[in-house]
Amino acid sequence: MAMKRAIGLMSGTSLDGIDVALIESDGERIRVVKSANGFIAPLGPTGYRGYGEDEKALLREATRDAEAIRDRDDRPGRLGEAEAFVTRAHAEAVEAFLAENALRPEDIDVVGFHGQTVIHRPRLGITVQVGDGAALARRLRIRVVSDMRANDVAQGGQGAPLVPVFHRALAEAAGFAGPLGILNIGGLANVTLIDSKGAMLAFDTGPGNGPINDWMTERVGADLDADGATAARGTVDEALLENLLGHPLILRTPPKSLDRNWFSHRLAGYLTVEDGAATLTAFSAHAVARSLAFARERPTRWIVGGGGAKNRTLMAMLERLLDAEVMNADAIGWSSDFLEAQAFAYLALRALEGLPLTYPTTTGVSAPVTGGVISDP
């Protein structure tokens, strides 16, 4: 199959903004440039469109309103307003990206549009990512693939994580053999474990940055704990940590995908700012370590992407708990910031070719399935 250009878009549960990334792939192989040490050069240009405070507030309120959803097409409360905003903001992000990189709509074969997750309850058969793929395609004049989780959930899968097949393609392109752990830490954390035979096992491990960010927002009005500095000054409440790690979703055997709202920062409400940040950071790190109970082989190398890769305290905790080499994705030519956006570009290309997005060992679906809704301009 011929190589094509795809733009991927990701607005995660941390609600900070929209990541934009371009890759070239045929839906299986990824075009990369290898360096002398075997690492890979960046896949393509990237961009970012941050959310303003009013926009973040709208998305938070819409996420709360989504608790009332009983059907995927329900849009209670401010969800309809949020969907229109998400579509418009993503269009603005792509238009700015094209202009910055001297690209035209006809230079791009497809846009992978994740949308904004507002509720994810796969056991109830519900996953909703607001955003209108058809409207986005019309405005951009580019084919769009959206709603990539729904088919997996309809077929009995968890609908997440979706990125493992991209993780495996990146590892193959870089020449990394297993046992390997690829960890993405956004609002939630998800892991792809690749054993020495190349077999994948993937699932959500538990909280990522979400509870830490919520804690910092509520306590000091900051979006996040920059560099993990607040947590570094605190002391972990070991009793609370052990209680948090007893959460049934942490203990549940994969496949499993989680909802950001299932892990509340308010459980640490009686602690100081520093101790609360330290305890919630430890919760995220220990939940990842507990995931090794499900691994066929213990990884000797971990590659970490997502916003959590910038949290030095969290990374230090992971290195100690995992007893392995823990690397920021940026250090090997991957992108800690744009890994998921790149993944949705790759998934969009796979959807166009009818290739599987998910597998029994990644979401628990009974057989490999493709997904996504294709909208022509």
N, C-alpha and C positions, 0 to 999 in steps of 0.2 A: 504494500500500500504506500501511496505517496505521502510525503510529509506535508502537513498543513499547519497553518498558524491559528492558534486559539488564544482567546483572552479568558482568564478565569477571574471570578469575583467572589469575595468572601466577606461577609459581615457576621462576626462571631458573637457568642453569648456574652463577651466582655463589653459589648456595646460601645466600642471606642471609635469605630469608623469602618470604611470600606477599603479592603486591599484589592489591588488590581495587578495582574501578572500576565505576561505573554510567554507562551512556550511554542516550540515546534515539535510535532509528534505525528505518528500515524495511528495513534491509539494503542500502540504496543511499545515500540521503541521511542525513546526521547532523544532529540538532537542535543548533544552535549559536546563540550570541548574539554578534553582531559589534560590536566597539567602533568608535569614530570613525576609528581609524587602520587599520582593515581586519583587525586581529588578532581572535582569537576568545576568548571567555571560557571558563573551564574547563567541560568537558562535563557533569560531574556529580560527586557526592561520591566520595571515595576512602577506602581504608582499608589497613591493613597488619598482618600477623601475623608477627613475627620468629621465627626459629628459635633455640632454645637450643643451647648447645654440644654436648650429647649428641645432639640431633636432627640437627645438621649432621654430626656424626661418623657417624651412621647413614646419612645420604644419601651421604656420601663413600664409605663402605664398600660400600654397595649399588651405587654407580656402578662401583667396581672389580669387584665380583662380576658385573656385567652383561657384562663382557668374555667371559664363558662362554656367553652367550645364542646359541643357534643357531636358535631359533624364537621368534616374538613372544610366545608364551604361556609361555615358560620363565621361571622365577623362582628361579635358583640362589642359594645363600648367603643373605644377609639381604634379598633383594629382596622376598620376600613380606611380611616385617615392614615394610619401607620402604613398600610399597604401601598397607598398612593405615594406617600413620602419615600418609602424604600425604593419603589420603582424609579421615581424621579431622581433620587440621590445617586442610584447606581448608573443611570443614564448620564448624569453630569460627570460622574467619575470616569466613565469610559470616554466620553467626549473630550475631557481634559487630557486623558492619557493619550488618545490618538493625536491630539494637537501637539503635545509635548514631544512625541516621538515621530513626528512627520509621517503619520500613517493615515490612510483613508479607509472608510468602511469596507471598500472592495478588497483591501489588503488582508482582511481578517475572514477566516472561514466560518468561525463559530464563536459565540460567547457562552461560557458556562456560568450560569446565574444561580447561586445557591439560595438567595433570598435571606430573610431574617427568621430564624427559628423562634416561634413564640410559645409553642407547646410540643412536647414529644412524649407520647404515651403509647409505645408500640404494643404493649399488652392489651390496650384497648383499641388497637387498630388505628390510632390517630397520630399523625405527625403533620405539623403545619409550619411551612416557611412562607411568610407573606412576601409578596412581590409578584407583579404581573409580567410573566415572560413574554406574552404576546405583545403587550404594550411596549415593552422594552425593545423587542425586535423591530417594531414599526418605527419607533423613534430613532434607533441607531442605524436602521437599514442594514442590519446584520442578522443572520440566523442565530437563534438563542435556544439553548437547552436549559430547562429549569425543572423544578420539582423532582429532584433526582432521588429522593428517599422513598417516595410514595409507593412505587411498585414493589420494592423489597418488603415494606410493611404489609402490603396487600397480599404478598406471597408467604406471609408468616415470619418474616425476618424482623430484626430489631431496627432496621433503617439506618443504622450507624454501627461502627464508624465506616465512612465511605472512602477514606483516604488510603487504606492499606495497599490496594493494587498499585497506586502511584508510588507509595513508599518502596514497594518491591521493585518497580521499574527503575527508580532512582538508585537503589542499592545495586541492581544489576549493571546500570550504566557506569557506576563508580567502581565496579569490580569488588564490592564488599560481600564476603561470604558470611553465612551465619555460623554460630548463633549470634544474632544481632537484634537489638531492641531499638525501635524508632518511636520516640515519645513526642507527642504534640501536646503542649500545655496552653490551652486557651482558657475560657471560662470553666470548662471541664478539661480533663486530661484523658487522652486515649493513646493506646499503645499498639504497635504492630511488632509481633515477635516472629522472627524468621529463623528457622532452625538450620542445622548444617546441611539438610537435604533441600532447602529452599521452600519448605512448607510454611504457610502463614497461619498465625493465630492472632486475632485482633479484637479489642473490646475497650470500652470506657473503663478507666481505673477508678474514677471518683472525681472529687473536686480538683480544679486547677487553680486559676487565678480568681475565679468568681467570688468566693467568700472573702478572700483577702481584699479584693477591690471594693466589695460592698462594705467591709469593715472600715477601710480607710476613708471611703466616701462619707459614711455615717459619723465617724469619730473626728476626723480632721478636715473633711471637705476636699480630700485629694482623690484623684482617679485611681491611684495604685500606690503600692509600696515600692518606690523607685529604688532599684538595685537591692531590694530586700533590706534596706537600711533600718527601717523601724523594727522588723522582726529580729535583726541582728542584735538590737539593744535589749530585747526581751528575753524572758525565760518561758520555756514550754511548760504548760500545765499538764503534767503527765497523766493525771487522773482523767481530766477532760479528754485528752488525746486518746486514751485507751477506750473511753466511752464512745467517742466519735468513730473509731475504727471498728466498733461493734455494729455499725450500721449494716442492716441486711443487704444493702446494695453493694457494699464493699465485699461482703462475704459471698455473694451470689456467684455461682459458677457461670462462666461465659457460655453462650453469647449473652452480652448485656450492653445496653446503651442507656444512658442516664439523662436526666433533665436537670438543668442548672439549678432550678428552684428547690431541688430535693436536699440541698446542702446549705443551711442557713448560717450566716455569720453571727446571728444573734445568740447562738448557743454559747458563744464566748463573751456574752454581754457583761458579765460581772468582772472581767479582767481589765487591767490597764491597757492602754493603746498598744504599748510595746509587747506585753505578754499575749494579748489577743492575736496580734499579727504573727508572733512567733508560733503560737499554737496552731493557728489556721494554716500557716506555711508548712508546719510539720505534718499536719493532717494530709495535705496534698502529697508530700513526699512519701510518707509512710503508706498511703493508699497505693502508690505506684509500687513500692517494695512488696506489699502484700500480693500484688498481681503475679509475682513470680511463683506463687503456689500453683498457678495454672500452666506454667511454662513446661514444655517438654525438655528444653535445655536452657540452662541459665546463660543469658547473653554475656559475652566478654567485652562487648562494646555497645554503648548507648549513644544515639544521636538525638539531641533534643531541639525541637523547634517550638514556635509559638512565643507569645509574650513571656511565658514563664522562663524561657531560656535566658532572659535578661536579669532575672532575679537571682543575684549571687548567693543569697542565703539559701534559697530553694535548691539551686544547683549544688551547693556544698553539701546539703543534707542528702541529696540524691546520690552523690558520689560516695558518701560514707555508707549509706544504707544498701546500695546496689553492689558495692565491692567490685567495681568494674570501671573501665575507662568511660567517662561521661563527657561528651563533646557537644558544644554548641554547634548547631547546623551550619552557622556562618563560617566556622573554622575549616570546614571541608568543602566550601564552595556551594553548599546548599543555602537556603534562606530561612532563617528562624522566623522572619516576619511574614514571608509570602508563600510559605510552603503549602498552606491550604488553598490559597487562590490559584497557585500553580496546579494543585491537584484537581480543582474543579474545571480548569481548562482541559486537562488530560481526560477527565471523566466525560466531558462534553464530546470530545473526539471519539471516545469509546462508544458513547451512546449513538452517535451518527453511524457507526459501523455495526451496531447491534451486538457489541462485545459485552461481556459481563462486567458489571460494576461491583457486585457483591457476591460473596461465596458462603457456603455453610460454615467455614471456620472464621469468617469475619463478622457476619450478622446473624448466623443461625438459620438463614433461609435454607429450604430443603435441597435446592440445586442452584448452581450459578445463574444469576439473572441480570439482565440489562435494566435500564430504567431511564427516566427523564422524559419530559414533554418537549418536543421539538416545535418551535414557532418560527415560521418563515416571515421575513419582513413584508 
